Amino acid sequence: MLKKLFRKKEELKENEVRVVLPEEEYGVLEWKEEGLPCVAVLNSALKDFEPRKIFSWHLSVIIDFDDLIENGMPSQEERDIVDPFCDKLDEEIKAGGNALFLIRETWNKTRRLVWRVYDPDIAHEHLQYIVDHHRHPRPFDWHMEQDMEWEQAKWYFEQIKT
């Protein structure tokens, strides 16, 4: 045990960067869009995160709800079905430090999960596996694009009251 504690730190290779992943901190955001309420949980720890370019891919997963109450919001029964899937998906997408959770939005009959991703192929292959093997309780789709400057996350961070 002591041998592990006192071993030499591995030296970084050329063009290699060691990144310390921030502990997630959550804030709740609420607003109206197209006359419907949107409720979101934002990982505010990413507001000042550097180096952002390591996680340059913006991954958005949108899940369609079935059982709704007023204003396009899911019923409690629907959340009991979808939330565990979202939690498991979050854990899987972040596995090995490949992604950082950004936000979860509920709006207009949908749940949107967003991550900042290091290796897009790993995330894409995992999502495709879930679809191919029907391991999802509700239909969903995803979109991933490179966003080196985190422009797609900027609006969310501007909503954080400091």
Buried (B, 14 or more C-beta within 10 A) or exposed (E): EEEEEEEEEEEEEEEEEEEEEBEBEEBEBEEEEEEBBBEBBBBBBBBEBEEBEBBBBBBBBBBEBBBEEEEBBBEEEBBEBBBEBBEEBBEBBBEEEBBBBBBBBBBBBBBBBBBBBBEBEBBBEBBEEBEEEEEBBBEBEBEBEEBEEBEBBEEBBEEEEE
